[in-house]
Amino acid sequence: MIDFFSHTHTLIFLLSSQTLESLDTGKPFLSSFFVDLQGTIKTFRYFTLESLDTGKPFLSSFFVDLQGTIKTFRYFAGWADKIHGSTIPTDGEYFTLTRHEPIGVCGQIVPWNFPLVMTAWKLGPALSCGNTVVLKPAEQTPLTCLYIGALIREAGFPPGVVNILPGYGPTAGAAIASHMGIDKVAFTGSTEVGKLIQEAAGKSNLKRVTLELGGKSPNIIFADADFELAVEQAHQGVFFNNGQCCTAGSRIFVEEPIYDEFVRRSVERARRRTVGNPFDPTAEQGPQVSVEQQRRVLELIQSGITEGAKLECGGKAPLSKGFFVEPTVFSDVQDHMRIAKEEIFGPVQQIMKFKTIEEVIERANNTEYGLAAAVFTTDLNKAMTVSAALQAGTVWINCYNALSCQCPFGGFKMSGNGRELGEIGLKEYTEVKTITMKMSGKKS
């Protein structure tokens, strides 16, 4: 099956993606697709499928996932006729220019926590740059991705430009990473699997690789911060999307003078968080994506208790049915504990105390990850000093999870390589060709 998709994509790529004329045919397809996508707001199909797939509250699916997907596709559609090279002054009688050409066939592997938005993050830049795509949704959450495939077909995209390939990671995902006919692979998921994909790409045809992997993001709260804002943003930074977010600010460092009050207010907020059916409009949190994920979260919670962290609230499965986990808050967390080192991917908040800027910077960077971080303070100089010192691909100041399709996103260290979104993310889907021509010195 991978061979069939790859050969089809290669043919389509060679026929339609090498010249600017393809833009004239591609833009109507994109425009029709966006009209169909926006039309689903009225039919409720997309965010209903997203909540059925993932268990996230349907209001979040509508206001965050669906709206973000539309914005992302619209943004990259605007780039389709604006990708260009440049001329370069050189020594001697030469004229030199660069071209940004499509890479070719792109394999894309989408995670289960944000299947709709991540499909847009992958498809948007690849298609805008003239590539063809083999896209594999996560086996746990294929529905919205398959529905996007149906809309792509209805919009009139030529067969073979985009193919959706449901399957399991060890089979379909591994085949994409190792196939000689695929020129690039983009993956969002765990660091463990990202390493396997990087290895497979290197052992096959040295295909280009973009990896957006795990995180254990620090959220630093200084004593001079807007306290109410910091409590709420720290809460949302952990519990958003049922805690299943790679950027989750799960390591919360709070300056000593406000530590006790911050813990108290965080516990109050966590206890007010409503957990239940994702189609109940009052629910802030639904179930975890699977029983396996629920068990892992509960096991890590137990490890925190065993290692001596103070369980302030939560820590159990609150309902007899469904893969739910109570909003959980730990205080007195130490850096060596598993809950302070491992990515939990669940509704578990860990709060730690610090005394000095130097101390918190060192501790915040003492992790194998480097995806995101945040700083809460009213001192601009302090905010910029700390943000410059943090080893993370994205740093938020007095906010959290403020993502935009115009801004590049990706990680340092074991959180991956390459960038998605923005103009920089677009360049991940092109090859740069240098053309140099000898100029005649004769004059007519």
For each residue, the residues with C-beta under 8 A, 3 or more apart:
1: 4 5 165
2: 5 6 134 165 172 175 176 179
3: 6 7 179 181
4: 1 7 8
5: 1 2 8 9 134 160 163 165
6: 2 3 9 10 105 134 179 181 182
7: 3 4 10 11 181
8: 4 5 11 12 159 160 163
9: 5 6 12 13 105 132 133 134 160 161 163 181
10: 6 7 13 14 104 105 132 181
11: 7 8 14 15 160
12: 8 9 15 16 17 132 158 159 160 161
13: 9 10 16 17 102 104 105 130 131 132
14: 10 11 17 18
15: 11 12
16: 12 13 22 25 26 130 158 161
17: 12 13 14 22 102 130 131 132
18: 14 22 101 102 130
19: 22
20: 23 81
21: 24 25
22: 16 17 18 19 25 26 130
23: 20 26 27 80 81
24: 21 27
25: 16 21 22 28 29
26: 16 22 23 29 30 80 127 130
27: 23 24 30 31 77 80 81
28: 25 31 32 156
29: 25 26 32 33 155 156 157
30: 26 27 33 34 73 77 80 127 155
31: 27 28 34 35 77
32: 28 29 35 36 154 155 156
33: 29 30 36 37 73 151 152 155 157
34: 30 31 37 38 70 73 74 77
35: 31 32 38 39
36: 32 33 39 40 151 154 155
37: 33 34 40 46 69 70 73 148 151
38: 34 35 41 70
39: 35 36 42 43
40: 36 37 43 44 45 46 66 151
41: 38 44 46 62 66
42: 39
43: 39 40
44: 40 41 47 48
45: 40 48 49 147
46: 37 40 41 49 50 61 65 66 69 116 144 147
47: 44 50 51 58 61 62 65 66
48: 44 45 51 52 58 61
49: 45 46 52 53 143 144 147
50: 46 47 53 54 56 58 61 65 66 115 116 143 144
51: 47 48 54 55 56 57 58 61 278 279 286
52: 48 49 143
53: 49 50 112 115 140 141 142 143 144
54: 50 51 61 112 113 115 141 244 286 289
55: 51 242 278 286 287 288 289 322 323
56: 50 51 60 61 65 241 242 278 286
57: 51 60 61 278 280 283 284 285 286
58: 47 48 50 51 61 62 278 279 281
59: 62 63 281
60: 56 57 63 64 65 240 241
61: 46 47 48 50 51 54 56 57 58 64 65 66 116
62: 41 47 58 59 65 66 67
63: 59 60 66 67
64: 60 61 67 68 117
65: 46 47 50 56 60 61 62 68 69 114 116 117
66: 40 41 46 47 50 61 62 63 69 70 116
67: 62 63 64 70 71
68: 64 65 71 72 117 120 403 405
69: 37 46 65 66 72 73 116 117 119 120
70: 34 37 38 66 67 73 74
71: 67 68 74 75 405
72: 68 69 75 76 117 120 121 124 405 421
73: 30 33 34 37 69 70 76 77 120 123 124
74: 34 70 71 77 78
75: 71 72 78 79 124 405 406
76: 72 73 79 80 124 125 127 128 405 426
77: 27 30 31 34 73 74 80 124 128
78: 74 75 82
79: 75 76 82 83 125 128 129 423 426
80: 23 26 27 30 76 77 83 127 128
81: 20 23 27
82: 78 79
83: 79 80 100 128 129 426 430
84: 100
85: 97 98 99 100 432 433
86: 97 98
87: 95 96 97
88: 96 97 98 434
89: 96
90: 94 96 436
91: 94
92:
93: 438 439 440 441
94: 90 91 436 437 438 439
95: 87 436 437 439
96: 87 88 89 90 434 435 436 437
97: 85 86 87 88 434 435
98: 85 86 88 432 433 434 435
99: 85 432 433 435
100: 83 84 85 129 427 430 431 432 433
101: 18 130 430 431 432 433
102: 13 17 18 129 130 131 429 430 431
103: 106 129 131 183 184 208 429 430 431
104: 10 13 131 132 183 184
105: 6 9 10 13 131 132 133 134 181 182 183 184
106: 103 126 131 132 133 134 182 183 184 185 186 429
107: 133 134 135 136 176 177 179 182 184 185 186 207
108: 122 123 126 133 134 135 136 185 186 187
109: 135 136 169 173 176 177 185 186 187 188 189 197
110: 115 118 119 122 135 136 137 138 145 188
111: 114 115 118 138 188 189
112: 53 54 115 138 139 140 141 289
113: 54 241 244 245 246 289 345
114: 65 111 117 118 241 245
115: 50 53 54 110 111 112 118 119 137 138 141 142 143 144 145
116: 46 50 61 65 66 69 119 120 144 145 148
117: 64 65 68 69 72 114 120 121
118: 110 111 114 115 121 122 188
119: 69 110 115 116 122 123 135 137 144 145 148
120: 68 69 72 73 116 117 123 124
121: 72 117 118 124 125 188 405 420 421
122: 108 110 118 119 125 126 133 135 186 188 420
123: 73 108 119 120 126 127 133 135 148 162
124: 72 73 75 76 77 120 121 127 128 405
125: 76 79 121 122 128 129 420 421 425 426 428 429
126: 106 108 122 123 129 131 133 186 429
127: 26 30 76 80 123 124 130 131 133 161 162
128: 76 77 79 80 83 124 125 426 429
129: 79 83 100 102 103 125 126 426 429 430
130: 13 16 17 18 22 26 101 102 127
131: 13 17 102 103 104 105 106 126 127 184 429
132: 9 10 12 13 17 104 105 106 160 161 162
133: 9 105 106 107 108 122 123 126 127 161 162 163
134: 2 5 6 9 105 106 107 108 163 165 176 182
135: 107 108 109 110 119 122 123 145 162 163 164 165
136: 107 108 109 110 164 165 166 167 172 173 176
137: 110 115 119 141 142 145 146 164 166
138: 110 111 112 115 141 142 189
139: 112 142 166 167 168 169
140: 53 112 289 290
141: 53 54 112 115 137 138 144 145 289
142: 53 115 137 138 139 145 146 166
143: 49 50 52 53 115 146 147
144: 46 49 50 53 115 116 119 141 147 148
145: 110 115 116 119 135 137 141 142 148 149 164 166
146: 137 142 143 149 150 164 166
147: 45 46 49 143 144 150 151
148: 37 116 119 123 144 145 151 152 164
149: 145 146 152 153 162 163 164
150: 146 147 153 154
151: 33 36 37 40 147 148 154 155
152: 33 148 149 155 157 161 162
153: 149 150 157
154: 32 36 150 151
155: 29 30 32 33 36 151 152
156: 28 29 32
157: 29 33 152 153 161 162
158: 12 16 161
159: 8 12
160: 5 8 9 11 12 132 163
161: 9 12 16 127 132 133 152 157 158
162: 123 127 132 133 135 149 152 157
163: 5 8 9 133 134 135 149 160
164: 135 136 137 145 146 148 149
165: 1 2 5 134 135 136 172 176
166: 136 137 139 142 145 146 172
167: 136 139 171 172 173
168: 139 171 172 173
169: 109 139 172 173 174 193
170: 173 174
171: 167 168 174 175
172: 2 136 165 166 167 168 169 175 176
173: 109 136 167 168 169 170 176 177 193 197
174: 169 170 171 177 178 196 200
175: 2 171 172 178 179
176: 2 107 109 134 136 165 172 173 179 182 185
177: 107 109 173 174 185 187 196 197 200 201 204
178: 174 175 200 201 203 204
179: 2 3 6 107 175 176 182 204
180: 204 205
181: 3 6 7 9 10 105
182: 6 105 106 107 134 176 179 185 205 207
183: 103 104 105 106 205 207 208
184: 103 104 105 106 107 131 207 208 209 210 428 429
185: 106 107 108 109 176 177 182 197 201 207 208 209 210
186: 106 107 108 109 122 126 209 210 211 418 420 428
187: 108 109 177 193 194 197 209 210 211 212
188: 109 110 111 118 121 122 211 212 213 246
189: 109 111 138 193 194 213
190: 193 194 213 214 343
191: 194 195 213 214 368 369 414 415 416
192: 195 196
193: 169 173 187 189 190 196 197
194: 187 189 190 191 197 198 211 213 416
195: 191 192 198 199
196: 174 177 192 193 199 200
197: 109 173 177 185 187 193 194 200 201 209 211
198: 194 195 201 202 209 211
199: 195 196 202 203
200: 174 177 178 196 197 203 204
201: 177 178 185 197 198 204 205 206 207 208 209
202: 198 199 206
203: 178 199 200
204: 177 178 179 180 200 201 207
205: 180 182 183 201
206: 201 202
207: 107 182 183 184 185 201 204
208: 103 183 184 185 201 428
209: 184 185 186 187 197 198 201 417 418
210: 184 185 186 187 410 416 417 418 419 420 428
211: 186 187 188 194 197 198 416 417 418
212: 187 188 246 371 409 410 411 415 416 418 420
213: 188 189 190 191 194 246 369 371 411 414 415 416
214: 190 191 246 343 369 371 414 415
215: 246 247 248 343 369 370 371 372 411 415
216: 250 251 340 341 342 343 367 368 369
217: 237 247 248 249 250 251 369 371 372 373 374 392
218: 249 251 252 253 360 363 364 367 373 374 390 392
219: 234 237 249 251 252 253 373 374 376 400
220: 253 354 360 364 373 374 375 376 386
221: 225 230 234 252 253 254 255 258 262 376
222: 225 255 375 376 377 379 382
223: 255 256 257 258
224: 377 378 379 382
225: 221 222 229 230 258 376 377 378 398
226: 229 230 376 378 398
227: 230 231 258 261 262 265
228: 231 232
229: 225 226 232 233 376 398
230: 221 225 226 227 233 234 262 376
231: 227 228 234 235 262 265 266 269
232: 228 229 235 236 269
233: 229 230 236 237 374 376 398 399 400
234: 219 221 230 231 237 238 249 252 266 349 376 400
235: 231 232 238 239 266 269 270 273 349
236: 232 233 239 240 400 401
237: 217 219 233 234 240 247 248 249 374 400 401
238: 234 235 243 248 249 250 252 347 348 349
239: 235 236 242 243 270 273 284 285 327 347 349
240: 60 236 237 243 245 248 401
241: 56 60 113 114 244 245
242: 55 56 239 285 286 287 288 289 346 347
243: 238 239 240 248 288 297 325 344 345 346 347 348
244: 54 113 241 288 289 293 345 346
245: 113 114 240 241 248 345 401
246: 113 188 212 213 214 215 343 371 415
247: 215 217 237 371 372 394 401 403
248: 215 217 237 238 240 243 245 343 344 345
249: 217 218 219 234 237 238 252 372 373 374 400
250: 216 217 238 343 344 348 349 350
251: 216 217 218 219 340 350 352 364 367
252: 218 219 221 234 238 249 266 349 350 351 352
253: 218 219 220 221 352 353 354 360 363 364
254: 221 258 259 262 263 351 352 353 354
255: 221 222 223 258 259 353 354 355 360
256: 223 259 353 354 355
257: 223
258: 221 223 225 227 254 255 261 262
259: 254 255 256 262 263 351 353
260: 263 264
261: 227 258 264 265
262: 221 227 230 231 254 258 259 265 266 351
263: 254 259 260 266 267 312 329 331 351
264: 260 261 267 268
265: 227 231 261 262 268 269
266: 231 234 235 252 262 263 269 270 312 329 349 351
267: 263 264 270 271 312 313 329
268: 264 265 271 272
269: 231 232 235 265 266 272 273
270: 235 239 266 267 273 312 313 314 327 328 329 349
271: 267 268 313 327
272: 268 269
273: 235 239 269 270 284 285 327 347
274: 282 283 284 285
275: 283 284 285 286 318 319 324 326 327
276: 280 282 283 285 286 319
277: 280 283 286
278: 51 55 56 57 58 283 286 287
279: 51 58 283
280: 57 276 277 283
281: 58 59
282: 274 276
283: 57 274 275 276 277 278 279 280 286
284: 57 239 273 274 275
285: 57 239 242 273 274 275 276 327 347
286: 51 54 55 56 57 242 275 276 277 278 283 324
287: 55 242 278 294 322 323 324
288: 55 242 243 244 293 294 297 323 324 325 346
289: 54 55 112 113 140 141 242 244 293 323
290: 140 293 294 323
291: 294 295 323
292: 295 296
293: 244 288 289 290 296 297 323 345 346
294: 287 288 290 291 297 298 317 323 324 325 346
295: 291 292 298 299
296: 292 293 299 300 344 345 346
297: 243 288 293 294 300 301 325 344 345 346 347 348
298: 294 295 301 302 316 317 325
299: 295 296 302 303
300: 296 297 303 304 338 339 342 344 346 348
301: 297 298 304 305 311 314 315 325 328 339 348
302: 298 299 305 306
303: 299 300 306 307 337 338 339
304: 300 301 307 309 311 330 333 337 338 339 348 350
305: 301 302 309 311 315
306: 302 303
307: 303 304 334 336 337 338 339
308: 332 334 337
309: 304 305 330 331 332 333 334 337 339 350
310: 330 331 332
311: 301 304 305 314 315 328 329 330
312: 263 266 267 270 329 330 331
313: 267 270 271 326 327 328 329
314: 270 301 311 325 326 327 328 329 347 348
315: 301 305 311 326 328
316: 298 325 326
317: 294 298 323 324 325 326
318: 275 324 325 326
319: 275 276 322 324
320:
321:
322: 55 287 319
323: 55 287 288 289 290 291 293 294 317
324: 275 286 287 288 294 317 318 319
325: 243 288 294 297 298 301 314 316 317 318 328 346 347 348
326: 275 313 314 315 316 317 318 347
327: 239 270 271 273 275 285 313 314 347 349
328: 270 301 311 313 314 315 325 346 347 348 349
329: 263 266 267 270 311 312 313 314 348 349 351
330: 304 309 310 311 312 333 339 348 349 350 351
331: 263 309 310 312 351
332: 308 309 310
333: 304 309 330 337 339 340 350 351 352
334: 307 308 309 337 340 352
335: 340 341 352 363 366
336: 307 340 341
337: 303 304 307 308 309 333 334 340 341
338: 300 303 304 307 341 342
339: 300 301 303 304 307 309 330 333 342 344 348 350
340: 216 251 333 334 335 336 337 350 352
341: 216 335 336 337 338 367
342: 216 300 338 339
343: 190 214 215 216 246 248 250 369
344: 243 248 250 296 297 300 339 348
345: 113 243 244 245 248 293 296 297
346: 242 243 244 288 293 294 296 297 300 325 328
347: 238 239 242 243 273 285 297 314 325 326 327 328
348: 238 243 250 297 300 301 304 314 325 328 329 330 339 344
349: 234 235 238 239 250 252 266 270 327 328 329 330
350: 250 251 252 304 309 330 333 339 340
351: 252 254 259 262 263 266 329 330 331 333
352: 251 252 253 254 333 334 335 340 363
353: 253 254 255 256 259
354: 220 253 254 255 256 359 360 363
355: 255 256 359
356: 359 360
357: 360 361 382 385 386
358: 361 362
359: 354 355 356 362 363
360: 218 220 253 255 354 356 357 363 364 386
361: 357 358 364 365 386 389 390
362: 358 359 365 366
363: 218 253 335 352 354 359 360 366
364: 218 220 251 253 360 361 367 373 390
365: 361 362 370 389 390 391
366: 335 362 363
367: 216 218 251 341 364 370 413
368: 191 216 413 414
369: 191 213 214 215 216 217 343 411 413 414 415
370: 215 365 367 391 392 393 411 412 413 414 415
371: 212 213 214 215 217 246 247 392 393 394 410 411 412 415 416
372: 215 217 247 249 392 393 394 395 396 411
373: 217 218 219 220 249 364 387 390 392 394 395 396
374: 217 218 219 220 233 237 249 395 396 397 399 400
375: 220 222 382 383 386 387 390 395 396 397 398
376: 219 220 221 222 225 226 229 230 233 234 397 398
377: 222 224 225 382 383 386 397 398
378: 224 225 226
379: 222 224 382 383
380: 383 384
381: 384 385
382: 222 224 357 375 377 379 385 386
383: 375 377 379 380 386 387 397 398
384: 380 381 387 388
385: 357 381 382 388 389
386: 220 357 360 361 375 377 382 383 389 390
387: 373 375 383 384 390 395 397
388: 384 385
389: 361 365 385 386
390: 218 361 364 365 373 375 386 387 395
391: 365 370 412 413
392: 217 218 370 371 372 373 395 411 412
393: 370 371 372 408 409 410 411 412 415 419
394: 247 371 372 373 403 407 409
395: 372 373 374 375 387 390 392
396: 372 373 374 375 399 400 401 402
397: 374 375 376 377 383 387
398: 225 226 229 233 375 376 377 383
399: 233 374 396 402
400: 219 233 234 236 237 249 374 396
401: 236 237 240 245 247 396
402: 396 399
403: 68 247 394 407 409 421
404: 407 421
405: 68 71 72 75 76 121 124 421 422
406: 75 421 422
407: 394 403 404 421 422
408: 393 419 420 421 422 423 424 425
409: 212 393 394 403 419 420 421 422 425
410: 210 212 371 393 415 416 417 418 419 420
411: 212 213 215 369 370 371 372 392 393 414 415 416 417
412: 370 371 391 392 393 415
413: 367 368 369 370 391
414: 191 213 214 368 369 370 411
415: 191 212 213 214 215 246 369 370 371 393 410 411 412
416: 191 194 210 211 212 213 371 410 411
417: 209 210 211 410 411
418: 186 209 210 211 212 410 428
419: 210 393 408 409 410 422 424 425 428
420: 121 122 125 186 210 212 408 409 410 425 428
421: 72 121 125 403 404 405 406 407 408 409 424 425
422: 405 406 407 408 409 419 425 426
423: 79 408 426 427
424: 408 419 421 427 428
425: 125 408 409 419 420 421 422 428
426: 76 79 83 125 128 129 422 423 429 430
427: 100 423 424 430
428: 125 184 186 208 210 418 419 420 424 425
429: 102 103 106 125 126 128 129 131 184 426
430: 83 100 101 102 103 129 426 427
431: 100 101 102 103
432: 85 98 99 100 101
433: 85 98 99 100 101
434: 88 96 97 98
435: 96 97 98 99
436: 90 94 95 96
437: 94 95 96
438: 93 94
439: 93 94 95
440: 93
441: 93
442:
443:
444:
